[in-house]
């Protein structure tokens, strides 16, 4: 499930909500690159790219106000 949300964020340039190892709160990230073992992302507060192992992510979900419906963002055949 985590990998699917990482792919969603990467393909649609949308933030997702994650809980990372060692953190005590959820935070929103936008994935900018994805490999088999690592995730490169930016957060809403820090715009500098960060890299973490996939195993450091414990939970993920859609960001607040996002339901994952990508058809809403298409405009007459255009893809955003």
C-alpha positions, 0 to 999 in steps of 0.5 A: 500500500505504501508503494502505491501511495508513493507512485500516486504522489510521484505521478500526479505531483500531489502530497501524501500524509506519512508517518516516519520512523522516529517521528511523533506526528504525521507530515505531508510529503510530495515524492519527487523520485522513487527507487526500489529502496529509497524515496526522494521527497520534499515536505511542505515546510522544507523545500529541499529534497530529502532521501529516506529508505522505504523501510523508514515509512510506517504508514501513509494515506492521502493528504487532507482534502485529497481523495485520490480521484485523479479524474478531477484533475483532468481537463478535456483530455489534458493531464496535469 
